[in-house]
Amino acid sequence: MSLREKFIVGVQLHRIAVKAFDVCIRKTNVYVNYSMPGIGEAHCSYHASGQQHTKKHGNYEWKRMPNSQWERIVEFKMEPGKVITRSACQDAVGWEVGRLASALHPLNEPADMMVDARDFDESSLLLFKIYVVGDWAREHKIRLGFRKVTRLRFGTGLRIGIEAFEASPSAPSIVSIETF
């Protein structure tokens, strides 16, 4: 198994290609890395221990608990190396298509996965789901209001699956839109 693998996801727009994110596998740790103009760096981690968290600007995300104390947002799931079906690396992430050119950096390196969004409605959302995929994972059914655009599985040891969807703004909500 390779100790480090990196996969870049791009989006082709009418006048430019942009970088949506990259997925980096280090042993059995998975990092989904984002960089957006004016926002800075952010990543979602799925560690070998099963711990998942998000960092923005190098800091953990926090939430206020009912007792007014602050707690770091951490989730514990199955260890990535033991997944036999599918385990999400993070919640769905997405952007409004009409804002992609200004929300993301231009793509300046070859992409391993390219989503062609040139025929998408400007008000629709481009959504991505990122998973650790085991040998027993089945193909997902498409939810009403969503159009699967493409999918890719990659990785030489730990396998990662990325699915891209187009959704109308009125589609049932399965996502949270991050402002990072």
N, C-alpha and C positions, 0 to 999 in steps of 0.2 A: 504494500500500500504506500502510495506517495505521502510524504509528510505534509505537503502543502499543495493545494490546488486552488486556482482562482478562476472564476467564470464571470464574464462581463455581460450585462443585459442592456441593450440599446433600443431606442425607439426611432423609427424613421418617420419624420414629418415631411411636409411639402418642401420646405427650403433647407432643412437642417436635420441631422441625426443627433439625438441627445442620449446621454448615459443615465439610465434609470437607477441602477445600483450594481454592485458586484457581490458575489457570494464567494467567500473564502473558506476552505476546509483546511484545518490544521489538525492533523491526526484525527480525533473524533470530536473536535470542536467546530461549530459552524458559525460564521459571522456574516451577516447581511449588512453591507456598508453603503451609506448614502452620503452624498455631498451636494448641497443645493446652494445656489448663489444667495449671499446675504444671510444664510441660515447656519452654515458651518457643517461640521461632521456629525454624523449620528450612526449608530449601529445597533442591531439586535443580535444578541449572542444566544446560542444554544450550546451549552458546555457539556463535556463528556460526563459530568455528574448528573445531567438532566436539568440543571438550573438554566432558566431563561431570564434575560433582563434586557432593558434598552438603556443606552447611554446617549445623551445629547450633549455636545460640547465637552465630552469627557466625563460628564457627571451622570450618575444614576437618576432615573425618574423616581419621583417620590409621590405619595398620596397621603392626604390627611385622613386619619382614622376617626371613628365616631367619638373616641375619647380625647380628640384634639391633638393626639400625638402624630408625628410624621413617621411613615414607614416606607422603606425602599420597596419598589414594585419588583418582586421576584416571583417567578412561577417555577414549580418543580414538576418535571415530566419524566417520561421514560428516558433512559440514557440513549443518546443517538445511535450508538453502536449496537443497541439491542432492539431497535425498532424493526418489527417484522411486517407491518402494514404501512402506515403513514402517520407522521407526527409533524404538525405545523411548526416551522421555525419562528413564526411570528404571526400576528393578525394580518389580514389582507392589507396591502398598501396600494394607494392609487392617487391619481391626479386627474383633474379635469383636462380633457384633451386640448382645449383652446388655450390652456396656460402652460403646457408642457415646455414650449420653447423658452419661456422666461423662468420656469420653476426648476429646470434642470440644466446642468452644464452641457456644452457641446461634447459629442463623442469624439475623442481624439486618439482612440486606440481601437483595434479590431474587437468587435463584439462576438461572443460565443452564441448569443441568442439575439435576434433582431426582430422586433415587433413592428410591422408596417401599419401605421395609424393614419396614413394619408386619406383613406376613405371613411374615417370615423367622423361622426357628427361632433362639431366643436364643443357642444354642451355635454357630451357623453363622458363617462369616466373610463380610464384605462386602469384596470386593477390587476394586481399580481398576488398569487398565493405561492409561498415557498415552503417546501416540505423536505424532511428526511423521509426517504422512500425505502421500504423493505421489500424483500422478495415476494411477499404475498399481497402487495398493494394492488387493488383493482382500479380501473379507470373510473373517474368521478362522473356522475350524471350532472348535466348542466341545469342550473336553477332557472326558473322562469324569469325573464327580463334580462338575462345575461347571454352573451355570445362568446363562446370560447374562441379565441383568436389563434393561439398556438400553445404548445407545451414542449418542454425539453427535460430530459433526465440526463444527468451527468455525474461524474465522479468515479474514481477507480477503486476506492475502498468503500467509504461512506457514499451512498447515492443520494443526490438531491434532485427534486422535481420542482420545476417552476411552471405555473400555468398563468397565462395572460387572458384576461376577459375584457370585453367592452360591455358597459352597462349604461342604460339610460338613466338620467337623474331621478326618474320616478321608479326605478327598480327597487324591489324589496331590499332592505338594508341588511347586509351581512358584513359590512365593513365600517371601520371608523376612519375618517379622513384626518391624518396627522398634519399638524402645522409645523412640526419639527422646528 
